[in-house]
Amino acid sequence: AGGLFFITEGTVQVLIGDDVVAHMHSGDFFGENSLIDGTPTTAHIEAVDYVHMMVLQASEFESITRKYPEVRDMLRFVK
């Protein structure tokens, strides 16, 4: 499910293999690397508690960045 995911409520943990490498909370986002440069994801996301997220689908992201290419560059800079 390619997209840019924004956590609006709750906490998720980031796993690589069986190892928890980070926690993300409301206001954090993930999925930008695969959208920006097409690399496959290396981590898995798992909800720790109730989580509400918004998603920008890959097709919508491509439509936006065709019109506003600076958005792609801004995401590279943010992370």
C-alpha positions in Angstrom: 0.0 0.0 0.0 2.2 2.8 -1.3 1.5 6.2 0.2 2.5 8.9 2.6 1.0 8.2 6.0 0.3 10.9 8.6 -0.3 9.8 12.2 -3.1 12.1 13.6 -3.6 10.2 16.8 -1.9 7.4 18.7 1.5 5.6 18.6 3.1 3.1 16.3 6.3 1.2 16.5 8.8 0.9 13.7 10.2 -2.6 13.3 13.1 -3.9 11.2 12.8 -7.7 11.4 11.8 -8.4 15.0 13.6 -5.3 16.4 11.7 -2.2 17.5 13.9 0.7 16.2 11.6 3.6 16.9 8.2 4.9 18.0 6.2 7.5 16.1 3.4 9.6 17.4 0.7 12.1 16.4 2.3 14.6 13.9 4.8 12.1 12.5 4.7 10.7 9.0 6.2 7.8 7.1 6.3 6.3 3.6 8.0 9.3 2.0 11.2 7.4 1.0 9.4 5.0 -1.2 7.4 7.8 -2.8 10.4 10.0 -3.4 12.9 7.6 -4.8 11.0 4.4 -5.3 13.0 2.3 -2.8 11.2 -0.6 -1.2 10.3 -0.3 2.4 12.7 -1.9 4.9 10.6 -1.4 8.0 7.2 -2.5 9.2 4.8 -0.3 11.2 2.7 -1.7 14.0 0.1 0.1 16.1 0.9 0.3 19.8 -2.5 1.7 20.8 -5.5 3.1 18.9 -4.1 4.9 15.8 -5.8 7.3 13.4 -4.0 8.1 10.2 -4.5 10.0 7.0 -2.9 8.7 3.8 -1.9 10.4 0.6 -2.0 7.7 -2.0 1.0 7.3 -4.3 -1.0 8.3 -7.4 -2.2 11.5 -5.6 1.4 12.3 -4.6 2.6 11.9 -8.1 -0.1 14.2 -9.4 0.8 16.9 -6.8 4.6 16.6 -7.5 4.1 16.9 -11.2 2.4 20.2 -10.7 4.6 21.3 -7.7 8.0 19.5 -8.0 9.3 21.5 -5.0 7.1 19.3 -2.7 9.3 16.3 -3.4 12.4 18.3 -2.5 10.8 19.6 0.7 10.1 16.1 1.9 13.7 15.1 1.3 14.8 18.1 3.4 12.3 17.4 6.3 13.5 13.9 7.0 
